[in-house]
Amino acid sequence: MDVVLPCRDEARALPGVITALPEGYHALVVDNGSTDGSPEIAARLGATVVHEPRVGYGAAVHTGLEAATSDVVCFLDADGSLDPAELPTLAAPVLAGTADLAVGRRVPVARGVWPWHARAGNLLLARLLRGRGLDVHDIAPARAVNRAPLLALDVTDRAFGYPLELLVKAQRAGWRVVEHDVSYRERARGTKSKVSGSVLGTTRAVRDMARVLRQ
């Protein structure tokens, strides 16, 4: 199964993430303009590497989806904050045909790993989704989904709004969406989240996602 890892300057984290993938799960690293040698490191570790010059989370994720060849595709951040060993549990309902989309609900394993500003923005957006009838509690970067239906869903956001647009369109399409707890831990030493790493990053992400809700 392909695991899409959107990547921009994650050289410190990639070895731990790629080597922790369970048997049968293959890393598909989408380089999004790294300058720290991330693509070369990923290739040496056996990952498939593709390049997406348009900077943006959604752009990297969509390019990975197009490059994937497995029927079910997983998505995971490449910064080491999520445990690849939990992917089989997350993907199980999709593989079994009991869900169309499985998403992770991040559970911090220690204090301070999820800054207050990022958590507050996430809680607000999840509450708005529940108000629309989708029972989720996180706009998380961990998910498993059938590749062909996701392509057909036509998610168009190429920035931070991609995960939210995916959930909104999945709900409108009547998809069976399940949520499963996933461990959320400290990122690899020396890495910094593009979203939760600063109030500005979180503000930009919430702005992109709010635009999706207005569509």
C-alpha positions as CSV (number, residue, x, y, z in Angstrom):
1,M,0.0,0.0,0.0
2,D,1.3,3.5,-0.9
3,V,1.8,6.0,1.9
4,V,1.9,9.6,0.7
5,L,4.3,11.7,2.7
6,P,4.2,15.4,1.7
7,C,7.6,16.7,2.4
8,R,9.4,20.0,2.6
9,D,12.7,20.1,4.5
10,E,12.1,16.9,6.6
11,A,15.6,15.5,6.3
12,R,15.9,14.9,10.1
13,A,12.5,13.1,10.3
14,L,12.4,11.0,7.1
15,P,14.7,8.1,8.2
16,G,12.6,7.5,11.3
17,V,9.3,7.7,9.4
18,I,10.2,5.6,6.4
19,T,11.9,2.8,8.4
20,A,9.0,2.6,10.8
21,L,6.5,1.8,8.0
22,P,4.9,-1.6,8.5
23,E,5.6,-4.4,6.1
24,G,3.5,-3.9,2.9
25,Y,3.4,-0.1,3.2
26,H,5.5,1.8,0.8
27,A,6.7,5.4,1.2
28,L,5.8,7.8,-1.6
29,V,7.5,11.0,-0.7
30,V,6.3,14.1,-2.5
31,D,9.1,16.7,-2.3
32,N,7.6,20.2,-2.2
33,G,10.7,22.3,-2.6
34,S,13.1,21.0,0.0
35,T,16.5,22.5,0.2
36,D,18.0,20.1,2.9
37,G,18.5,17.0,0.8
38,S,15.2,15.4,1.8
39,P,14.5,13.8,-1.6
40,E,17.9,12.2,-1.8
41,I,17.6,10.8,1.7
42,A,14.1,9.4,0.9
43,A,15.4,7.7,-2.3
44,R,18.3,6.1,-0.4
45,L,15.8,4.6,2.0
46,G,13.9,3.0,-0.8
47,A,11.0,5.5,-1.1
48,T,9.5,6.5,-4.4
49,V,10.1,10.2,-4.8
50,V,8.1,12.6,-6.9
51,H,8.4,16.4,-7.1
52,E,5.7,19.0,-6.8
53,P,7.0,22.5,-7.5
54,R,3.8,24.3,-6.5
55,V,4.3,25.0,-2.8
56,G,1.3,23.9,-0.7
57,Y,0.1,21.0,1.3
58,G,-2.8,20.3,-1.0
59,A,-0.6,20.4,-4.1
60,A,1.8,17.9,-2.6
61,V,-1.0,15.5,-1.4
62,H,-2.8,15.6,-4.7
63,T,0.4,14.9,-6.6
64,G,1.1,11.9,-4.3
65,L,-2.5,10.7,-4.9
66,E,-2.0,10.8,-8.7
67,A,1.4,9.0,-8.5
68,A,0.1,6.3,-6.2
69,T,-0.7,2.9,-7.7
70,S,-2.4,1.0,-4.8
71,D,-6.2,0.8,-4.6
72,V,-6.1,2.1,-1.0
73,V,-3.8,5.0,-0.2
74,C,-2.7,6.3,3.2
75,F,-1.5,9.9,4.0
76,L,0.8,10.9,6.8
77,D,2.8,13.9,7.8
78,A,6.6,13.3,7.3
79,D,7.7,15.2,10.4
80,G,7.7,12.2,12.8
81,S,4.7,13.4,14.8
82,L,2.6,10.5,13.8
83,D,3.4,6.8,14.3
84,P,3.5,4.8,11.0
85,A,3.0,1.6,12.9
86,E,-0.6,2.7,13.5
87,L,-1.5,2.8,9.8
88,P,-2.8,-0.8,9.6
89,T,-5.4,-0.1,12.3
90,L,-6.4,3.1,10.6
91,A,-6.7,1.5,7.1
92,A,-8.5,-1.6,8.3
93,P,-12.1,-0.4,7.8
94,V,-11.3,0.9,4.3
95,L,-9.6,-2.4,3.3
96,A,-12.6,-4.3,4.8
97,G,-15.1,-2.2,2.8
98,T,-16.9,-0.9,5.9
99,A,-15.7,2.7,5.4
100,D,-14.9,4.9,2.5
101,L,-12.6,7.1,4.4
102,A,-10.7,6.6,7.7
103,V,-9.3,9.6,9.5
104,G,-7.0,10.0,12.5
105,R,-8.0,11.8,15.7
106,R,-4.8,13.0,17.2
107,V,-4.3,12.2,20.9
108,P,-1.2,14.0,22.3
109,V,1.2,11.6,24.1
110,A,2.7,14.5,26.2
111,R,2.0,18.0,27.2
112,G,3.1,20.7,24.8
113,V,3.1,18.6,21.6
114,W,0.0,20.4,20.3
115,P,0.2,24.2,20.7
116,W,-2.9,25.9,22.0
117,H,-3.5,28.0,18.9
118,A,-3.4,25.0,16.6
119,R,-5.6,23.0,18.8
120,A,-8.2,25.8,19.2
121,G,-8.4,26.3,15.4
122,N,-8.8,22.6,14.9
123,L,-11.5,22.3,17.5
124,L,-13.5,25.1,15.9
125,L,-13.4,23.6,12.5
126,A,-14.3,20.2,13.7
127,R,-17.3,21.6,15.6
128,L,-18.5,23.3,12.4
129,L,-18.2,20.0,10.5
130,R,-20.2,18.2,13.2
131,G,-22.8,20.9,12.8
132,R,-23.0,19.8,9.1
133,G,-23.6,16.1,10.2
134,L,-20.1,14.7,9.9
135,D,-19.1,13.2,13.2
136,V,-15.3,14.0,13.4
137,H,-13.3,15.7,16.0
138,D,-10.0,16.5,14.2
139,I,-8.9,17.9,10.8
140,A,-6.0,15.4,10.9
141,P,-3.2,14.7,8.5
142,A,-3.6,10.9,8.9
143,R,-6.1,9.2,6.6
144,A,-6.7,6.1,4.5
145,V,-9.0,6.2,1.5
146,N,-9.8,4.4,-1.8
147,R,-7.7,6.1,-4.4
148,A,-10.1,6.2,-7.4
149,P,-13.1,7.6,-5.5
150,L,-10.9,10.3,-3.9
151,L,-9.7,11.3,-7.4
152,A,-13.4,11.5,-8.5
153,L,-14.3,13.6,-5.5
154,D,-12.3,16.4,-7.2
155,V,-10.8,18.1,-4.2
156,T,-9.4,21.4,-5.6
157,D,-7.7,23.2,-2.8
158,R,-3.9,23.1,-3.1
159,A,-3.1,24.8,0.2
160,F,-3.9,24.1,3.8
161,G,-7.7,23.8,3.0
162,Y,-7.3,20.4,1.4
163,P,-8.1,18.2,4.4
164,L,-11.2,20.2,5.2
165,E,-12.5,20.3,1.6
166,L,-12.0,16.5,1.5
167,L,-14.2,16.0,4.6
168,V,-16.8,18.5,3.3
169,K,-17.1,16.8,-0.1
170,A,-17.0,13.3,1.5
171,Q,-20.0,14.2,3.7
172,R,-21.9,15.7,0.7
173,A,-21.2,12.5,-1.3
174,G,-22.6,10.3,1.5
175,W,-19.3,8.6,2.2
176,R,-18.9,6.4,5.3
177,V,-16.3,8.2,7.3
178,V,-14.8,6.7,10.5
179,E,-12.5,8.3,13.0
180,H,-9.8,6.4,14.9
181,D,-7.4,7.7,17.6
182,V,-3.8,8.1,16.6
183,S,-0.8,9.0,18.8
184,Y,0.4,12.6,18.3
185,R,3.9,13.1,19.5
186,E,6.8,15.5,19.4
187,R,8.2,16.1,15.9
188,A,11.7,14.9,15.0
189,R,14.3,17.1,16.7
190,G,15.1,20.2,14.6
191,T,11.8,20.1,12.6
192,K,9.0,22.7,12.9
193,S,5.4,22.4,11.8
194,K,4.4,24.7,8.9
195,V,1.0,25.0,10.6
196,S,1.2,24.6,14.4
197,G,4.8,25.9,14.6
198,S,3.6,29.5,14.9
199,V,0.4,31.5,15.4
200,L,0.9,32.9,11.9
201,G,1.1,29.4,10.4
202,T,-2.1,28.4,12.2
203,T,-3.9,31.6,11.2
204,R,-3.0,30.9,7.5
205,A,-4.3,27.4,7.7
206,V,-7.5,28.4,9.4
207,R,-8.0,31.1,6.7
208,D,-7.6,28.5,4.0
209,M,-10.0,26.2,5.6
210,A,-12.6,28.9,6.4
211,R,-12.5,29.7,2.7
212,V,-13.5,26.1,2.0
213,L,-16.5,26.3,4.3
214,R,-17.8,29.4,2.5
215,Q,-17.9,27.6,-0.8
